[in-house]
């Protein structure tokens, strides 16, 4: 049952017009930067580690699962998420956290053969 649910989430393409998708994106942003009100596109999405001002461009291939994982991380592990985003944003290793997390999710989807 759990495998089937993960498979469904991995194969569900994000619908960026869907209120639930918009809510998950905003919840992810609020988990890290609660004071920031953003639209899409907005420069603030880059602070979360997206490649562009429009986070939608980074979600190819990992389905709804990638967004749900990011939102869960920012909600359930808020302090850790803020620390990691801060380190990624200004540390000597500077990397795109959200884009990296989406890619890791995609590789896990492939490894566990969740694509239909």
C-alpha positions in Angstrom: 0.0 0.0 0.0 2.8 2.4 0.9 4.7 1.6 -2.3 1.6 2.1 -4.4 1.0 5.5 -2.7 4.6 6.6 -3.4 4.3 5.4 -7.0 1.1 7.4 -7.4 2.7 10.6 -5.9 5.8 10.2 -8.0 3.8 9.8 -11.2 1.4 12.7 -10.5 2.5 15.7 -12.5 2.3 19.0 -10.6 -0.7 21.1 -11.7 0.4 24.7 -10.8 -3.1 26.0 -11.3 -4.4 23.6 -8.6 -5.0 25.3 -5.2 -3.4 22.4 -3.3 -0.2 22.8 -5.3 -0.1 26.6 -4.7 -0.8 25.9 -1.0 2.1 23.4 -0.8 4.5 25.9 -2.4 3.5 28.7 -0.1 3.7 26.4 2.9 7.2 25.4 1.9 8.2 29.1 1.6 6.6 30.0 5.0 8.3 27.1 6.7 11.7 28.7 5.9 10.9 32.4 5.6 7.6 33.0 7.5 7.8 36.7 7.0 7.9 36.6 3.2 4.8 36.9 1.1 5.6 35.8 -2.5 4.0 35.3 -5.8 5.3 33.3 -8.8 7.6 34.5 -10.2 9.6 36.2 -7.5 13.3 36.6 -6.6 12.6 35.1 -3.1 12.2 31.6 -4.6 15.9 31.7 -5.4 16.6 32.1 -1.7 15.1 28.6 -1.2 17.5 27.2 -3.8 15.5 27.2 -7.0 17.3 27.9 -10.2 14.9 30.6 -11.4 12.5 33.2 -10.0 9.8 30.6 -10.9 10.1 27.4 -8.9 7.8 25.5 -11.3 10.8 25.1 -13.7 12.6 22.8 -11.3 9.9 20.2 -10.7 10.2 18.2 -13.9 10.3 14.5 -13.5 9.8 14.1 -9.7 6.0 14.7 -9.6 4.0 15.8 -6.6 6.3 13.7 -4.4 9.2 16.2 -4.6 7.0 19.2 -3.5 5.4 17.2 -0.7 8.9 16.1 0.5 10.1 19.7 0.5 7.0 21.0 2.3 7.1 18.2 4.9 10.8 19.0 5.6 10.2 22.7 6.1 7.1 22.1 8.3 8.4 19.2 10.5 12.1 20.1 10.6 11.8 23.8 10.6 15.0 24.7 12.5 17.1 22.2 10.5 15.6 23.4 7.2 16.3 27.0 8.0 19.9 26.2 9.0 20.5 24.2 5.8 19.0 26.9 3.6 21.1 29.5 5.3 24.2 27.5 4.9 23.4 26.8 1.3 22.6 30.4 0.6 25.8 32.0 2.0 28.3 29.3 2.8 31.5 28.5 0.9 29.7 25.5 -0.6 26.9 27.6 -2.0 24.4 25.2 -3.6 20.8 25.3 -4.7 19.0 23.3 -1.9 15.6 23.0 -3.4 16.9 22.0 -6.9 19.2 19.5 -5.2 16.4 18.0 -3.1 14.2 17.6 -6.2 17.0 15.9 -8.0 17.6 13.5 -5.1 13.9 12.7 -5.0 14.0 12.0 -8.7 17.0 9.6 -8.3 15.2 7.8 -5.5 12.1 7.5 -7.7 14.4 5.9 -10.4 16.2 3.7 -7.9 13.0 2.3 -6.4 11.5 2.1 -9.9 8.5 4.2 -9.0 8.0 5.5 -12.5 5.2 3.7 -14.4 
